[in-house]
Amino acid sequence: MSRVSDVPQKARELLTPIPGPKSQALTARHHQFVSAGVGAHMPIFAESASGSTITDVDGNRFIDLAAGIAVTGVGNAAPEVVKAVQGAVAKLTHTNFATTPYESYIEVCEKLAEHTPGDFPKKSVLLNSGAEAVENAVKIARKYTGRSAVIVMENAFHGRTNLTMAMTTKSSPYKQGFGAFAPDIYPVPYSYPLRDAFGTDGVAAAKASIEKIELLVGHDNVAAIIAEPLQGEGGFIVPAEGFLKTLSEWAHEHGVLYVSDEIQSGFCRTGEWFASDHFGVIPDLITTAKALGGGMPISAVTGRAEIMDSVQPGGIGGTYGGNPVSCAAALAAISMMESKDLNARSRHISSLVETSLKPLIEELDTVAEVRGLGAMQAIEFVKPGSMEPNKPLVSRIVSKAMQAGLIILTCGIYGNVIRLLPPLVIDDDELNEALDVLKAIITEESLS
Ligand SMILES: *Cc1c(COP(=O)(O)O)cnc(C)c1O
């Protein structure tokens, strides 16, 4: 068994105990002035970053396996994005697209039409956050169909605004005490092959959920069914083959719009431009954000032109949506995805992660599954000899990983999943160093 201390520090550089003294001092100010409602996953304060490493205020360098929650896919402070942002902000800081439009907004919409699934005319609206994109997708679906019910998936995460809280099925921390919630939202089971009764039979899982929709709501009342093609916060759950396809076919048969929330899974993260591409599903509307802006805030709803055009002028949009600086960043990020073939990088990352971590399923009775698509991979932990979620073990692993120089995130409705979302530009040596450290910690903590 290899130990953490045996893994040479190359990409990492640890100069102080973690967290270091400057991070500790900032944590004290954080606790004094920042709302306790803003989560703080790791008490390390970032000073700068480059590609797939982050340097903290004490000079310690970490390997980034979070990418700011799948945002900096093209790398942190990517020179191409930095240059585009600097140029854009100096030339045209803001006008508001509805007041005085500019070309870069249109260029982003052209790129969205080009890369999203489906070979038909598409149009987009640009917004600021993921939640805002989801809200707008619901507005557009209701307007187009003249129906109001929205079907969501259990374990889904769609955001923290009032409507998207209603669409998110995890109470704590996202909803606890924040009701009343928006009405006419109906959750049905998502396929969870490791844990549900249908296992790898995605068609049967979909049929059960469809039966529930028909009983609870009736298809005539449903405006849209919205699903993450690979659930993010819910635990990086890859649905069984046939699940999404069956749902989307049912939707199309009944005039229900199929909406894919690709805010976390989009833009090369899974080894395809969009995770829907893996499942042969063509959404009517698709929501994107996170990696779209290469680190700058921007989101979008993209969909069939006739659906996007059903809204009255002025009905969607906003002051900052698709501002010129974020559009410039998005164009630079998308251009990097194209020229560096980040889909291929993502698939390569998947093979390195699987080679390193899959053996743990056999070696340890705490690792139930290593799963994911492309560079969106996760490890689900259980209590030895059972399927009971093991959140305490995950907490210990994350804390040890931080002390050893890794930035990692958790997810899962039971908080028992570690998710790996490295920047897609991470090089093999950096990723292997991170995986060696993580594997040693998982082993040590599982056996202790
Ligand atoms: C992050 C996320 C959101 C919410 O995005 P925000 O920018 O935080 O509002 C919505 N859906 C999915 C799938 C996400 O991962």
The ligand as an SDF file (V2000), in Angstrom:
LIG
                    3D

 15 15  0  0  0  0  0  0  0  0999 V2000
  -24.8040   24.5240  -10.8600 C   0  0  0  0  0  0  0  0  0  0  0  0
  -26.0490   24.0240  -11.4400 C   0  0  0  0  0  0  0  0  0  0  0  0
  -27.1900   24.8330  -11.5370 C   0  0  0  0  0  0  0  0  0  0  0  0
  -27.2710   26.2100  -10.9370 C   0  0  0  0  0  0  0  0  0  0  0  0
  -26.3380   27.0940  -11.4710 O   0  0  0  0  0  0  0  0  0  0  0  0
  -26.0160   28.4750  -10.7110 P   0  0  0  0  0  0  0  0  0  0  0  0
  -25.1120   29.2080  -11.6570 O   0  0  0  0  0  0  0  0  0  0  0  0
  -25.3630   28.1090   -9.4200 O   0  0  0  0  0  0  0  0  0  0  0  0
  -27.3180   29.1610  -10.5020 O   0  0  0  0  0  0  0  0  0  0  0  0
  -28.3090   24.3260  -12.1730 C   0  0  0  0  0  0  0  0  0  0  0  0
  -28.2970   23.0810  -12.7040 N   0  0  0  0  0  0  0  0  0  0  0  0
  -27.2220   22.2760  -12.6340 C   0  0  0  0  0  0  0  0  0  0  0  0
  -27.2610   20.9160  -13.2520 C   0  0  0  0  0  0  0  0  0  0  0  0
  -26.0620   22.7130  -11.9890 C   0  0  0  0  0  0  0  0  0  0  0  0
  -25.0040   21.9060  -11.8790 O   0  0  0  0  0  0  0  0  0  0  0  0
  1  2  1  0
  2  3  1  0
  2 14  2  0
  3  4  1  0
  3 10  2  0
  4  5  1  0
  5  6  1  0
  6  7  2  0
  6  8  1  0
  6  9  1  0
 10 11  1  0
 11 12  2  0
 12 13  1  0
 12 14  1  0
 14 15  1  0
M  END
$$$$
